[in-house]
Amino acid sequence: TTGLRRLMEYYKDLAFPTASLVFCLLGVPLGIVSKRSGRVGGFAVGVGIIVIFYLLNVACDFLVTTAWIGPFAGAWMPNIIFIVATIFMYLKMSRQ
């Protein structure tokens, strides 16, 4: 399990900088949606997104430790989930 965790930390060194780009892209549709709810609503949405991302990282770390998924998938899965959510929100916003 130590080798898996080290390999996952290596992949996380590449995945975390990418997460900031994903958050920037996610901010555009979320900014449009939260504009209707005011500043406090936008702040709450931002905190919620960070909490969800953290929980996904912890869950993926657990899945790698228990050997359910590989280290590469464990490090990149939160980013992939947020990229899919971002694409979905962009498509939803473009239809409105």
Secondary structure, DSSP 8 states (H G I E B T S, - for coil): -HHHHHHHHHHHHHHHHHHHHHHHHHHHHHHHHHGGGHHHHHHHHHHHHHHHHHHHHHHHHHHHHTTSS-HHHHHHHHHHHHHHHHHHHHHHHHH-
